[in-house]
Amino acid sequence: MLIDPSDDHYYQPLWTLVGVGTAKFEDTHRKQSTLIPGGVNWFKEAVEEFCPEENAVITDKGR
């Protein structure tokens, strides 16, 4: 299961090379959907509450 509302993913470790001019910022971007393996349920929601005692999270959509 993946909980993430973003459609975009940025590979932040590459930002170091962007900063020194050896890579382009555009190279750090991918669509999130291209990175999620098959069989993974993607909930495009944000986590609003973390409940470690119940081993649960509550999303902005109430799940």
Secondary structure per residue as TSV (DSSP state, phi and psi in degrees):
chain	resnum	aa	ss	phi	psi
A	1	M	-	360.0	139.1
A	2	L	E	-127.7	129.4
A	3	I	E	-116.8	109.9
A	4	D	-	-163.6	122.8
A	5	P	-	-80.4	-10.0
A	6	S	-	-81.4	138.3
A	7	D	S	-83.9	-15.2
A	8	D	E	-115.4	146.8
A	9	H	E	-125.7	135.2
A	10	Y	E	-119.0	124.9
A	11	Y	-	-81.2	93.4
A	12	Q	G	-64.1	-33.4
A	13	P	G	-57.9	-26.9
A	14	L	G	-73.5	-16.9
A	15	W	H	-60.8	-27.7
A	16	T	H	-60.3	-43.7
A	17	L	H	-71.9	-29.6
A	18	V	H	-63.2	-42.4
A	19	G	H	-61.8	-32.3
A	20	V	T	-96.6	2.7
A	21	G	T	86.9	11.4
A	22	T	S	-98.8	-2.9
A	23	A	S	-141.8	159.3
A	24	K	-	-99.4	145.2
A	25	F	G	-55.9	-38.0
A	26	E	G	-58.7	-28.8
A	27	D	G	-68.5	-17.3
A	28	T	G	-84.5	-9.1
A	29	H	E	-99.0	136.9
A	30	R	E	-141.7	155.7
A	31	K	E	-75.0	131.8
A	32	Q	G	-53.0	-40.1
A	33	S	G	-61.4	-25.8
A	34	T	G	-78.5	-9.8
A	35	L	T	-107.2	-6.1
A	36	I	S	-92.4	121.2
A	37	P	-	-64.7	154.9
A	38	G	T	-59.0	146.1
A	39	G	T	87.4	-6.6
A	40	V	-	-90.7	128.3
A	41	N	-	-83.4	120.2
A	42	W	E	-103.1	115.8
A	43	F	E	-99.8	109.3
A	44	K	-	-81.5	68.8
A	45	E	-	-138.0	163.5
A	46	A	-	-102.8	145.5
A	47	V	E	-81.1	129.2
A	48	E	E	-106.7	-27.4
A	49	E	E	-143.7	137.7
A	50	F	E	-111.2	125.2
A	51	C	E	-122.7	79.8
A	52	P	G	-62.8	-31.5
A	53	E	G	-63.7	-32.3
A	54	E	G	-99.3	1.5
A	55	N	T	53.8	51.4
A	56	A	E	-146.8	161.5
A	57	V	E	-129.2	156.1
A	58	I	E	-115.7	129.1
A	59	T	E	-92.4	171.8
A	60	D	T	-66.6	-13.1
A	61	K	T	-101.5	10.3
A	62	G	-	83.5	10.2
A	63	R	-	-89.5	360.0
